[in-house]
Amino acid sequence: MDLLSVFQQTLETTLPVFAMVFIGLGLRRIGWIDDTFVHTASALVFKATLPTLVFLSIIKADLSTSLNLGLLIFYFFATLASFALAWLWARWRVVHEDRGVYVQGAFRGNCGIVGLALAANLYGDFGLSAGSILLGVVILSYNALSVIVLAAYQPGRSPQWRRILRDILRNPLILSVFAAIPVAWLNLQLSEWVLTSGDYFASLTLPLALLCIGATVSFSALRSDSATALSCALLKMVVLPSLCTGVAWIVGFTGAELGLLFLFFASPTAAASFVMAKALGGNDRLAANIIAITTLMASVTITLGVFILRGAGII
C-alpha cells in the first residue's frame, strides 16, 4: 500500500472524531448549544451512556484477547513515568505555583472520550472492549496522581483522601467495568431486546461527548498564560506520546495493542483536569488553556502519529 493510501485511511479514522469536536465548537459559536446543554449532556454521558457503552463493549468481547494484563501493566508504568518526567520538567521550567496544574495537564489525557472514539474507529469491537478495560487503569491512576501533584503545590488545600477514594470507587465507569467482567467471563447471556436498547442508548455517547468537548474550547481563554500552556501542550501531545509509544514498540507491542496505547497516550488533556485544578486551588485559567490547545492540536498530532505508525507497518 502506498503512502497516499495510508494517509487517506488515516484521515478516514481520525477526521470523523475531530469533525464532531469542531462541529461542537461551531454550534457553540452560533448559539445553538450553551453552557446548560453542555453541563446536562456531559453529565448524561458520564453517568449513563458511557458506562453503558463500556459495559456492552466488554460483555460482547472475547476477554482472552481484550483482557491483556501486559498491556494494563505497561500503561500503568508508562503513566507513572510520564508523570515523573512532567514533574521534573516543571521543576526546571515552570513557576512554583503553576507546577501542579502544568504536570496534570501534561500527563492526564481524555482517554474516555477521544481515545476510546479513535480506538473504536481504528479497531472496531477490539478497540472498544480493550480500551474500556484500559479505562479502569486510567481512572484510578490519573485521579490519584493528579491529587498528589496538585496538593504538593497548593499547601493551603489539603486533599480529602477518603472522599477521593470514595469518588473513584463510585465512578460510573469503574463500576461498569467491574460489573461487565464477570458477566463476560461467565458468558452470561442478556435478552436481545436489552442489548438492542442498550446499543441505542450507548450510541449517543461518542457524538454527544465530542460535541461537548468542542463546545467547551474557549478562544478567549487562550489569550493568557499561552507560553506555559503551549509548552505543556507540546509535552502532552508530542514528546510523551512519542517516548511512550517508542518504548512500547521496543518492548514488543505491535499491531492493535500498540495502536491502542498510542491513541491513549496521545489523547488531549482531559476536561476533568480543570475541575480538579479549581477544586484544589490551582490556576484554573492555565488548566483551561492547556485543555483548549491540546484539543485543537490533537487533530493534527494524532493524525500524523497514526499515519507514521501505519506507514511503518507496526500498527
C-alpha positions as CSV (number, residue, x, y, z in Angstrom):
1,M,0.0,0.0,0.0
2,D,1.4,3.4,-1.0
3,L,1.8,6.3,1.5
4,L,-1.1,8.2,-0.1
5,S,-3.5,5.3,0.6
6,V,-2.2,5.1,4.1
7,F,-2.8,8.8,4.7
8,Q,-6.3,8.6,3.2
9,Q,-7.1,5.7,5.6
10,T,-5.7,7.6,8.5
11,L,-7.9,10.6,7.7
12,E,-10.9,8.3,7.5
13,T,-10.1,7.2,11.0
14,T,-9.4,10.5,12.7
15,L,-11.5,13.0,10.8
16,P,-14.9,11.8,11.9
17,V,-13.9,12.2,15.5
18,F,-12.4,15.6,15.2
19,A,-15.1,16.8,12.9
20,M,-17.6,16.3,15.7
21,V,-15.3,18.4,18.0
22,F,-15.2,21.2,15.5
23,I,-19.0,21.0,14.9
24,G,-19.5,21.4,18.7
25,L,-17.2,24.4,18.6
26,G,-19.2,25.9,15.7
27,L,-22.6,25.2,17.3
28,R,-21.5,26.9,20.5
29,R,-20.2,30.0,18.5
30,I,-23.6,30.4,16.7
31,G,-25.5,29.9,19.9
32,W,-27.3,26.7,19.1
33,I,-25.8,25.0,22.2
34,D,-25.0,26.7,25.5
35,D,-23.5,26.0,29.0
36,T,-26.7,24.4,30.2
37,F,-26.7,21.9,27.3
38,V,-23.0,21.1,27.8
39,H,-23.5,20.6,31.5
40,T,-26.5,18.4,31.1
41,A,-25.1,16.4,28.2
42,S,-21.8,15.9,29.8
43,A,-23.5,14.6,33.0
44,L,-25.6,12.2,30.9
45,V,-22.6,10.9,29.1
46,F,-20.5,10.4,32.3
47,K,-23.2,8.9,34.5
48,A,-25.2,6.8,31.9
49,T,-24.4,6.5,28.3
50,L,-20.6,6.0,28.5
51,P,-20.9,3.4,31.3
52,T,-23.5,1.6,29.1
53,L,-21.1,1.7,26.1
54,V,-18.2,0.4,28.3
55,F,-20.4,-2.4,29.8
56,L,-21.7,-3.6,26.4
57,S,-18.4,-3.5,24.7
58,I,-16.8,-5.7,27.4
59,I,-19.6,-8.3,27.6
60,K,-19.5,-8.7,23.9
61,A,-15.7,-9.1,23.8
62,D,-13.5,-12.1,23.8
63,L,-11.7,-11.5,27.1
64,S,-8.9,-13.8,26.1
65,T,-7.8,-11.1,23.7
66,S,-9.3,-7.9,25.2
67,L,-8.1,-8.5,28.8
68,N,-4.4,-8.2,28.4
69,L,-2.6,-7.9,31.7
70,G,0.7,-7.0,30.0
71,L,-1.0,-4.0,28.3
72,L,-2.6,-2.8,31.5
73,I,0.7,-3.1,33.5
74,F,2.7,-1.3,30.8
75,Y,0.2,1.5,30.6
76,F,0.3,2.0,34.3
77,F,4.0,2.2,34.5
78,A,4.2,4.4,31.4
79,T,1.7,6.8,33.1
80,L,3.9,6.9,36.2
81,A,7.0,7.6,34.0
82,S,5.1,10.3,32.1
83,F,4.0,11.8,35.4
84,A,7.6,11.8,36.8
85,L,9.1,13.3,33.6
86,A,6.5,16.1,33.5
87,W,7.1,16.9,37.2
88,L,10.9,17.0,36.6
89,W,10.5,19.3,33.6
90,A,8.1,21.5,35.6
91,R,10.5,21.9,38.5
92,W,13.1,23.2,36.0
93,R,10.9,25.4,33.7
94,V,7.6,26.4,35.4
95,V,7.0,28.8,38.2
96,H,6.3,27.2,41.6
97,E,2.6,28.0,41.9
98,D,1.7,26.6,38.4
99,R,3.7,23.4,38.5
100,G,0.8,21.2,39.8
101,V,-1.6,22.3,37.0
102,Y,1.2,22.0,34.4
103,V,2.1,18.4,35.4
104,Q,-1.6,17.3,35.5
105,G,-2.1,18.9,32.0
106,A,0.9,17.1,30.6
107,F,0.1,13.5,31.7
108,R,-3.7,13.3,32.1
109,G,-5.4,12.5,28.7
110,N,-9.0,12.4,27.7
111,C,-8.9,8.6,27.0
112,G,-12.5,8.0,28.0
113,I,-13.9,10.0,25.0
114,V,-11.2,10.9,22.4
115,G,-9.0,7.8,23.0
116,L,-12.0,5.5,23.0
117,A,-13.6,7.1,20.0
118,L,-10.4,6.8,17.9
119,A,-9.8,3.2,19.1
120,A,-13.4,2.3,18.1
121,N,-12.8,3.9,14.6
122,L,-9.5,2.2,14.1
123,Y,-10.0,-1.2,15.6
124,G,-13.8,-1.7,15.9
125,D,-15.0,-4.0,18.7
126,F,-11.5,-4.9,19.9
127,G,-10.7,-1.2,20.3
128,L,-13.9,-0.6,22.3
129,S,-13.5,-3.6,24.6
130,A,-9.8,-3.4,25.2
131,G,-10.0,0.4,25.6
132,S,-12.8,0.1,28.0
133,I,-10.9,-2.3,30.3
134,L,-7.8,0.0,30.0
135,L,-10.1,2.9,31.2
136,G,-10.1,1.3,34.6
137,V,-6.3,1.8,35.0
138,V,-6.7,5.3,33.5
139,I,-9.3,6.4,36.0
140,L,-7.5,5.1,39.1
141,S,-4.0,6.3,38.2
142,Y,-5.0,9.7,36.7
143,N,-7.1,10.7,39.7
144,A,-4.6,9.6,42.3
145,L,-1.6,11.2,40.6
146,S,-3.5,14.5,39.9
147,V,-4.4,14.9,43.5
148,I,-0.8,14.2,44.6
149,V,0.8,16.8,42.4
150,L,-1.9,19.5,42.8
151,A,-1.8,19.1,46.6
152,A,2.0,19.4,46.6
153,Y,1.8,22.9,45.2
154,Q,-1.3,24.1,46.9
155,P,-0.4,23.8,50.6
156,G,-3.5,25.6,51.7
157,R,-5.7,23.0,50.2
158,S,-5.3,19.5,51.8
159,P,-6.9,16.7,49.8
160,Q,-9.5,14.6,51.5
161,W,-8.3,11.2,50.5
162,R,-11.2,9.3,51.9
163,R,-13.7,11.3,49.8
164,I,-11.4,11.0,46.7
165,L,-11.2,7.2,47.1
166,R,-14.9,7.0,47.6
167,D,-15.5,9.1,44.4
168,I,-13.1,6.8,42.4
169,L,-14.8,3.6,43.7
170,R,-18.2,5.1,42.9
171,N,-17.1,6.3,39.4
172,P,-19.7,5.0,36.9
173,L,-17.0,3.9,34.5
174,I,-15.2,1.9,37.2
175,L,-18.5,0.3,38.3
176,S,-19.4,-0.6,34.7
177,V,-16.0,-2.3,34.2
178,F,-16.4,-4.2,37.5
179,A,-19.9,-5.3,36.5
180,A,-19.1,-6.3,33.0
181,I,-16.0,-8.5,33.5
182,P,-17.8,-11.3,35.5
183,V,-20.7,-11.2,33.0
184,A,-18.3,-11.6,30.1
185,W,-16.1,-14.2,32.0
186,L,-19.1,-16.4,32.9
187,N,-20.6,-15.9,29.4
188,L,-24.0,-14.8,30.8
189,Q,-26.5,-14.1,28.0
190,L,-28.7,-11.0,28.2
191,S,-32.0,-10.7,26.3
192,E,-31.8,-9.5,22.8
193,W,-34.1,-6.6,23.5
194,V,-31.9,-5.5,26.4
195,L,-28.8,-5.5,24.2
196,T,-30.6,-3.6,21.4
197,S,-32.0,-1.0,23.7
198,G,-28.5,-0.7,25.3
199,D,-26.9,-0.2,21.9
200,Y,-29.4,2.6,21.1
201,F,-28.6,4.3,24.4
202,A,-24.8,3.8,24.2
203,S,-24.7,5.1,20.6
204,L,-25.4,8.6,22.0
205,T,-22.1,8.6,23.8
206,L,-19.4,9.5,21.4
207,P,-21.1,12.1,19.2
208,L,-22.6,13.8,22.3
209,A,-19.4,13.8,24.2
210,L,-17.3,15.1,21.3
211,L,-19.8,17.9,20.7
212,C,-19.4,18.9,24.3
213,I,-15.6,18.9,24.1
214,G,-15.8,21.2,21.1
215,A,-18.3,23.5,22.9
216,T,-16.0,23.9,25.9
217,V,-13.0,25.1,23.8
218,S,-12.6,28.8,24.6
219,F,-10.5,31.0,22.3
220,S,-10.8,33.9,24.7
221,A,-9.0,31.8,27.4
222,L,-6.0,31.3,25.1
223,R,-5.0,35.0,25.4
224,S,-3.3,34.5,28.8
225,D,-0.6,32.1,30.1
226,S,-0.2,31.0,26.4
227,A,3.6,30.3,26.7
228,T,3.3,27.9,29.6
229,A,0.2,26.3,28.2
230,L,1.8,25.8,24.8
231,S,4.9,24.2,26.5
232,C,2.6,21.8,28.4
233,A,0.6,21.0,25.2
234,L,3.8,20.1,23.3
235,L,4.9,17.8,26.1
236,K,1.4,16.2,26.2
237,M,0.8,15.9,22.5
238,V,4.2,15.3,21.0
239,V,7.0,14.4,23.5
240,L,5.4,12.0,25.9
241,P,3.3,10.0,23.3
242,S,6.5,9.6,21.1
243,L,8.6,8.4,24.1
244,C,5.9,6.0,25.5
245,T,4.9,4.6,22.1
246,G,8.6,4.1,21.2
247,V,9.3,2.2,24.4
248,A,6.1,0.1,23.9
249,W,7.3,-0.9,20.5
250,I,10.8,-1.7,21.8
251,V,9.4,-4.0,24.5
252,G,7.4,-5.9,21.9
253,F,3.9,-4.3,21.5
254,T,2.8,-4.2,17.8
255,G,-0.5,-4.1,15.8
256,A,-3.7,-3.2,17.5
257,E,-2.2,-3.2,21.0
258,L,0.5,-0.6,20.0
259,G,-2.1,1.5,18.2
260,L,-4.4,1.5,21.2
261,L,-1.5,2.5,23.5
262,F,-0.6,5.4,21.2
263,L,-4.2,6.7,21.0
264,F,-4.5,6.7,24.8
265,F,-1.0,8.3,25.2
266,A,-1.8,10.9,22.5
267,S,-5.3,11.9,23.7
268,P,-5.6,15.7,24.5
269,T,-5.8,16.8,28.1
270,A,-8.9,15.7,30.0
271,A,-11.6,18.3,30.8
272,A,-11.7,16.8,34.3
273,S,-8.2,18.4,34.9
274,F,-9.9,21.8,35.0
275,V,-12.4,20.7,37.6
276,M,-9.7,19.2,39.9
277,A,-7.4,22.2,39.5
278,K,-10.2,24.5,40.5
279,A,-11.2,22.3,43.5
280,L,-7.7,22.2,44.9
281,G,-6.9,25.9,44.4
282,G,-4.8,25.7,41.3
283,N,-4.5,28.1,38.3
284,D,-7.8,27.1,36.6
285,R,-7.2,29.6,33.8
286,L,-4.0,27.8,32.9
287,A,-5.8,24.5,33.1
288,A,-8.4,25.7,30.6
289,N,-5.8,27.0,28.2
290,I,-4.0,23.6,28.2
291,I,-7.2,21.8,27.5
292,A,-8.1,24.1,24.6
293,I,-4.7,24.0,23.0
294,T,-4.2,20.2,23.3
295,T,-7.8,19.6,21.9
296,L,-7.0,21.8,18.9
297,M,-3.6,20.2,18.4
298,A,-5.0,16.7,18.6
299,S,-6.5,16.7,15.1
300,V,-3.0,17.2,13.7
301,T,-0.7,15.3,16.1
302,I,-2.9,12.2,16.3
303,T,-3.5,12.0,12.6
304,L,0.3,12.4,11.9
305,G,1.1,9.8,14.6
306,V,-1.3,7.2,13.2
307,F,0.0,7.9,9.7
308,I,3.6,7.4,10.7
309,L,2.9,4.2,12.6
310,R,0.7,2.8,9.8
311,G,3.3,3.8,7.2
312,A,6.0,2.0,9.2
313,G,3.7,-1.1,9.3
314,I,3.7,-1.5,13.0
315,I,0.0,-0.9,13.9
